[in-house]
Amino acid sequence: MIRAFIGIDLPQAVRGALQVQQFLMPLPRKVEPEKLHLTLVFLGDCPELALDAAHEGFEALRETGFALALQGLGLFGKDKPHSAWAGVAPSPELMHLQTKVETIARRAGCPIDTRKFVPHVTLGHFPPPPLPETAQLERAVAMGAGFRTEPWPVTELTLWRSHLASKGSHYEVLTRYPLA
């Protein structure tokens, strides 16, 4: 079994803009800059044969590159937030690509999560904070509502392996798939 996910790596300028947002938010635990990415499909603990089949499908994918930008901030967890994120500007091309990649992974036999795809870059994970800290987080998200990056060209997909550790996950790039 290999714990893996496929997504879009971020250019350094976008990582820098996200680090500024992380600094401005009272996040109890921030995602390290080198781990910032946009997950398209979490493949879960995938059997090696299924991951090999998914890899072949991703290699055969003939999709065109496109421009993408991040826009806005938010929290997952409603009344008890547990994650902070940066949103993605509306992109039909991204949604089309995500559907294609998910279909390939499902057909290959990877245990795909059934939740609806919400494009975002996770800025921090944390246990739900006490009410005063939650209010501070919500204010920071509201103040960052105008956050937006310049569009950048998405020219490839990245397949990462996720190694679980006591201090969070470590990501290893398995391969990259160029877009046309």
Secondary structure by P-SEA (a helix, b strand, c coil): cccbbbbbbbcaaaaaaaaaaaaacccccccccccccccccccccccaaaaaaaaaaaaacbbbbbbbbbbbccccccccccbbbbbbcccaaaaaaaaaaaaaaaaaccccccccccccccccccccccaaaaaaaaaaaaaacccccccccccbbbbbbbbbccccbbbbbccccccc
